[in-house]
Each structure stands twice: as C-alpha cells, then as structure tokens.
C-alpha cells in the first residue's frame, strides 16, 4: 500500500471530524449510536478518530438519512 501524503492525511482528519459532528448532531453518544446502527463502539470510535472509506461513509450517511453529497457539502471540505 502506498504511503499517504499530507493531503490524504488532511482529508482523513476532515472525514473523521465530519462523522463525529454528524453523529453528535443525532443527539446520541457513541455507544448508543453504535448500538442503534448495529455496529460495535470500537468501529465508530475508529471512524471518528481515523476517518473511513467511501463505502463506510456511504453506509453512515444512509444510517443518518443524508446523501454523500450532503456529507461532503460542508465548509470543512471547502478549505
């Protein structure tokens, strides 16, 4: 696997922040959200700290009722 460059690392951090922000917007803590979406807390924690693949982001978006476009249409990704 190739090494991530600074742009890749920055994008991973932004994805992690966006996932955390959207999960918090549901009003649920990490444990409750993970349980309600049938995943383990460790996975949710990893996504909120390290980011996630586009496939995982897509599943996450479906779980909270938004599109991928809405996920990435955030000022965080405009910088």
N, C-alpha and C positions, 0 to 999 in steps of 0.2 A: 504494500500500500504506500502511496506517495505521502510525503510529509506535507502537513497543512502549512500554507503561508499565512501571513498576517491578516490578509483579507478574509480567508477562510475562518480563522480563529475569531475574528471580529463578528462574522456572520453567525457562527455558533453561539457566541455570547448573546447576540441580539435575539436569536431564536429562543434561547433559554429564558431570557428576560420576558419575552412576549408570552411564552407558555405560562410562566409564573403569574404574570399580570392578569392574563385571561382566566386562569384558574381561580385567583383571588377574587376576581370580579363575579364569580359564581356565588361567592359568599361561603364557600366550603374550604375547610382546611385540607391539607394534603392527604391525610389519612381518609377522611370522609370522601373526598373527590375520587381517590383511587378505588375505594370500595364501591362507590356508586357506578364507576365505569369499568368494573371487573378487571382491575389490574392491581399489581402489588405496589405498595408505597415506595419501594426502592426504585421501581421504574419511573414513577412520577418524579421522585427526587432527582434521579439522574437526568431526566429531560430538563428540569428546572435549573440544573447546575451546569450541564454539559451540552445542551441542545438536543436535537433529534433529527432523524432522517425525514425527507419529504413525505415518505409513506406514513411515518408516525405522526407527523404534523397533520396530514390529511385525516387520519383517524381521530386525532384530538379535536380537530375542527368539527367533524361530524358529531362528536360527543357533546360539544357545547353549542352546536347549532349555527356555525358560521362557515363561510367558504374559505378556501385557500386564499382567494383574492382579498377577502376581508382580513385574514390573518396578516398578510404582508402589506396591506394598505394601512400602515401605521407610521407616524412620524419617525419612529425608531429606525425604520428601514430606508428613510429618505436622506439620511445623513451621509 
